[in-house]
Amino acid sequence: MDTIINVIHVIAALSLILTVLLQAGKGAAMGSGLGAGSSQTMFGSSGAGNFLTKLTTGIAILFMVTSLTLAVFSTKKKSSSLIQGVEEPVQKQGSPTSTGNPSK
């Protein structure tokens, strides 16, 4: 399940980047680079604005949902420690300097 959501998340991220880059700026004319007389003839009379805006919104919602899902999944995993099975070393009762021969 985790792998499927990761794959969907990566695809949504790449698609979101692509759809944002396909959109024209507010003052830019998309067809002007191709020599077209009207800037809206490339995508029909209504243009690509409505379709790309709705597509970007849908992909952004998918991206947010997968982000939240991955965050919830990551908090529910048990954390494991590398030193979980290591025992503490045993402390000796006597200290090495208490043998009766103090060194000066």
C-alpha positions in Angstrom: 0.0 0.0 0.0 2.8 2.3 0.9 4.6 1.7 -2.4 1.4 2.4 -4.5 0.9 5.7 -2.7 4.5 6.7 -3.2 4.3 6.0 -7.0 1.0 8.0 -7.3 2.7 10.8 -5.3 5.7 11.0 -7.7 3.5 10.8 -10.8 1.2 13.6 -9.3 4.3 15.8 -8.6 5.7 15.4 -12.1 2.2 16.0 -13.6 1.7 19.1 -11.5 5.1 20.5 -12.7 4.2 19.8 -16.3 0.7 21.4 -16.1 2.0 24.5 -14.4 4.7 24.9 -17.0 2.2 24.5 -19.8 0.0 27.3 -18.7 0.6 30.7 -20.2 1.2 33.8 -18.1 -1.5 36.4 -17.7 -0.1 38.7 -20.5 1.5 36.0 -22.7 0.0 34.9 -26.0 0.5 31.2 -26.5 0.2 31.1 -30.2 2.4 34.1 -30.9 5.6 31.9 -31.0 4.1 29.8 -33.7 3.0 32.7 -35.9 -0.7 32.3 -35.4 -2.8 35.4 -35.7 -4.9 34.7 -32.6 -3.5 33.5 -29.3 -6.5 31.1 -28.7 -6.5 29.2 -32.1 -4.1 26.6 -30.8 -6.6 25.1 -28.3 -9.9 26.1 -30.0 -12.0 29.2 -29.4 -12.3 28.8 -25.7 -8.6 28.3 -25.2 -6.6 26.1 -22.8 -7.2 28.2 -19.8 -10.2 26.5 -18.4 -9.0 22.9 -19.1 -5.5 23.5 -17.8 -6.7 25.3 -14.7 -9.1 22.5 -13.8 -6.5 19.9 -14.5 -3.9 21.7 -12.3 -6.5 21.9 -9.5 -7.3 18.2 -9.7 -3.7 17.2 -9.7 -2.9 19.6 -6.8 -5.7 18.0 -4.8 -4.3 14.5 -5.5 -0.9 15.7 -4.5 -2.1 17.1 -1.2 -4.1 13.9 -0.4 -1.1 11.6 -1.1 1.1 13.9 0.9 -1.2 13.8 3.9 -1.6 10.0 3.5 2.1 9.4 3.5 2.5 11.6 6.5 -0.1 9.6 8.4 1.5 6.3 7.4 4.9 7.5 8.5 3.7 8.4 12.0 2.0 5.1 12.5 5.1 3.0 11.8 6.9 1.5 14.8 10.2 3.1 15.4 13.0 0.6 15.8 16.4 1.2 17.4 19.6 -0.3 16.2 20.8 -0.9 19.8 17.5 -2.4 20.9 18.9 -5.9 21.5 22.2 -4.8 23.1 22.5 -5.3 26.8 24.2 -2.9 29.2 27.7 -3.8 30.3 27.9 -5.2 33.9 29.6 -2.8 36.4 32.2 -4.4 38.8 31.6 -3.8 42.5 35.2 -2.9 43.4 37.1 -0.1 41.8 40.7 -0.8 40.6 42.2 1.9 42.9 40.8 0.4 46.1 43.2 -2.5 46.3 45.2 -0.9 49.1 48.2 0.4 47.1 47.6 4.0 46.5 49.9 5.3 43.8 51.5 8.7 44.5 
